[in-house]
Amino acid sequence: MNVAATLSDKAIAIARSRGIARARDFREAGIPPASIARLCEQGQLVRLARGLYQLADAEDIDAAHSLAEAARLAPHGVIALLSALQYHGLTTQLPHTVWICFHHKARIPRTLPFRIETVRASGEAFEAGRMTAEIEGVAVPIYDPAKTIVDCFKYRSRVGLDVAIEALRDGLRRRKATHADLRRYATICRVQNVMRPYLESLS
């Protein structure tokens, strides 16, 4: 039996099942770094960042998988805005980046295997509305639907007012957010005056 071929097959299987595999995943499976380097040289694996690998012919990273990886690689952030809207089923937008909110003093990772858009917040505006979603066995910090909708109004210059209004309308219609929660978060995020006419029109 060709040992090198067996190790390569095992490494490729791991990369395929994980989507994005870490050096630790290969190491725990008994695959030496030399085998991974050889697969990269052969064009079968792509090194995305230090210790992160993906199949060369892999399709775009699944959105939920990206959120799980973001939680692993940027544990101090909270999934927010368009990425949170998509997770909660409150947008027709398909974000090509992962949106993450960081505390204003937190360090933002420089190298991630996918594009990110970041915003910063502090105090109650950062902590309020945080929940945990379990994705691929990973506890992913993410804002709940009502807080996400309010954040879209707060950062409307980044995501678009039309996106915020669509999310507000869908969130209320599908009962994923209440007027009370929206008003509470709007006060915390200081966008109550911006949101008031839209909330009143949907009462």
C-alpha positions in Angstrom: 0.0 0.0 0.0 1.3 3.4 -0.9 1.6 5.2 2.4 1.9 8.7 0.8 -1.2 8.1 -1.3 -3.1 6.9 1.8 -2.1 10.0 3.8 -3.0 12.3 0.8 -6.5 10.6 0.5 -7.1 11.0 4.2 -6.0 14.7 4.1 -8.3 15.4 1.2 -11.2 13.7 2.9 -10.7 15.8 6.0 -10.5 19.0 4.0 -13.7 18.0 2.1 -15.6 17.2 5.3 -14.5 20.3 7.1 -14.7 22.8 4.3 -11.8 24.7 5.9 -9.4 22.4 7.7 -6.9 23.5 10.3 -3.4 22.1 10.7 -4.5 20.6 14.0 -7.1 18.6 12.2 -4.5 16.9 10.0 -2.1 16.5 12.9 -4.7 14.8 15.0 -5.3 12.4 12.1 -1.6 11.5 12.0 -1.0 13.4 8.8 2.5 15.0 8.8 3.1 18.6 7.6 5.1 17.3 4.7 2.1 15.6 3.2 0.1 18.8 3.5 2.9 20.8 1.9 3.1 18.3 -1.0 -0.7 18.6 -1.6 -0.4 22.3 -1.8 2.5 22.0 -4.2 0.4 19.7 -6.3 -2.5 22.2 -6.4 -4.9 19.9 -4.5 -5.0 22.0 -1.4 -4.9 25.8 -1.0 -3.3 27.4 2.1 -5.8 30.2 3.0 -3.9 31.5 6.0 -1.5 30.2 8.5 -2.7 26.8 9.6 -5.9 26.9 7.4 -6.4 24.9 4.3 -9.2 24.3 1.7 -9.6 22.1 -1.3 -8.5 23.8 -4.4 -11.7 23.0 -6.2 -14.0 23.9 -3.3 -16.9 26.0 -4.1 -17.6 29.2 -2.2 -17.6 28.7 1.6 -21.1 27.9 2.9 -22.5 30.9 4.8 -23.2 29.0 8.0 -19.7 27.4 7.9 -18.2 30.9 7.6 -20.0 31.9 10.8 -18.6 28.9 12.6 -15.1 29.7 11.4 -15.5 33.3 12.4 -16.4 32.3 15.9 -13.3 30.1 16.1 -10.9 32.6 14.6 -12.4 35.8 16.0 -13.8 34.7 19.3 -14.2 38.3 20.7 -16.5 39.3 17.9 -20.3 39.0 17.5 -21.9 38.1 14.2 -24.0 41.1 13.2 -25.8 43.0 10.5 -26.2 41.3 7.1 -24.7 38.0 8.3 -27.0 37.9 11.3 -30.0 38.9 9.1 -29.2 36.0 6.8 -28.9 33.6 9.7 -32.3 34.7 11.1 -33.9 34.6 7.6 -34.7 38.3 7.5 -33.1 39.4 4.3 -33.0 38.5 0.6 -29.4 39.8 0.5 -26.6 37.2 0.2 -23.6 38.7 1.9 -20.3 37.9 0.4 -18.5 38.8 3.6 -19.0 38.0 7.2 -20.2 40.9 9.3 -18.7 41.1 12.8 -19.1 43.6 15.6 -16.1 44.0 17.9 -15.8 45.8 21.2 -14.1 49.2 20.5 -11.0 48.0 22.4 -10.8 44.5 20.9 -8.1 43.4 18.5 -9.4 42.6 15.0 -7.7 39.6 13.4 -5.7 40.6 10.4 -5.8 37.3 8.5 -9.0 35.3 8.0 -9.8 32.8 5.3 -12.8 34.9 4.1 -13.6 38.6 3.7 -15.1 40.4 6.7 -16.8 43.7 7.3 -16.4 45.1 10.8 -18.1 47.6 13.0 -17.4 48.6 16.6 -19.6 49.2 19.6 -19.1 49.5 23.4 -21.0 49.2 26.6 -24.7 48.1 26.4 -24.8 48.7 22.6 -22.2 45.9 22.3 -23.6 43.5 25.0 -27.4 43.9 24.4 -29.1 41.3 22.3 -26.3 38.8 22.3 -27.4 35.1 21.9 -25.5 31.9 21.0 -26.2 29.9 17.9 -24.8 26.4 17.6 -23.3 25.8 14.2 -21.3 22.8 13.3 -20.8 22.2 17.1 -19.4 25.7 17.6 -21.0 28.2 19.9 -21.4 31.3 17.7 -22.1 34.7 19.3 -24.7 36.5 17.3 -27.2 39.3 17.8 -30.9 38.3 18.1 -33.3 39.4 15.4 -34.5 42.6 17.1 -31.0 43.9 17.9 -29.9 43.0 14.4 -32.7 45.0 12.9 -31.9 48.0 15.1 -28.2 47.7 14.2 -29.1 47.9 10.5 -30.8 51.3 11.2 -27.8 52.4 13.2 -25.4 51.4 10.4 -27.8 52.2 7.6 -25.0 54.0 5.7 -23.1 50.7 5.5 -25.9 48.3 4.8 -28.5 50.5 3.1 -31.8 51.9 4.5 -33.8 49.7 2.2 -32.2 46.6 3.8 -33.1 47.9 7.3 -36.7 48.6 6.4 -37.1 45.2 4.7 -35.7 43.5 7.8 -38.0 45.5 10.1 -41.1 44.7 8.1 -40.2 41.0 7.9 -39.2 40.7 11.5 -42.5 42.1 12.7 -44.6 40.2 10.2 -42.9 36.9 11.1 -43.0 37.7 14.8 -39.2 37.4 15.2 -39.1 40.8 16.8 -41.6 42.8 18.9 -42.2 46.6 19.0 -41.2 46.6 22.6 -37.8 44.9 21.9 -37.2 47.1 18.9 -37.9 50.3 20.9 -35.7 49.1 23.8 -32.7 48.4 21.5 -33.3 51.6 19.5 -32.9 53.6 22.7 -29.7 51.7 23.6 -28.3 52.3 20.2 -29.6 55.9 20.0 -31.6 55.5 16.8 -35.1 55.8 18.3 -35.8 59.0 16.4 -34.6 57.4 13.1 -36.8 54.3 13.6 -39.9 56.0 15.1 -41.7 56.8 11.9 -41.1 53.3 10.5 -42.3 51.6 13.7 -45.4 53.8 13.8 -46.2 53.0 10.2 -46.1 49.3 11.0 -48.1 49.4 14.2 
